[in-house]
Amino acid sequence: MMTTMCAIIGGLPLMLAGGTGAELRRPLGYAMVGGLLVSQALTLFTTPVVYLYLDRLGTWRKRRLEATGSAAQT
């Protein structure tokens, strides 16, 4: 998050600058800051979900192997 915030703060002058050539640099600032915000939000929401699904998959697989092992012993 700190790296993303530094990059966003670095892109703010591109977004807010005026003067000669600002009309060419401003879209780059918007794209940079917007992309960083969206990617950070997606990362913060999707990473825990992936970990939860992998944990559930591991638990399911462990139960299945235990059930298969106990059925083979009888």
Order of alpha helices (4+ residues) and beta strands (2+ residues): alpha-alpha
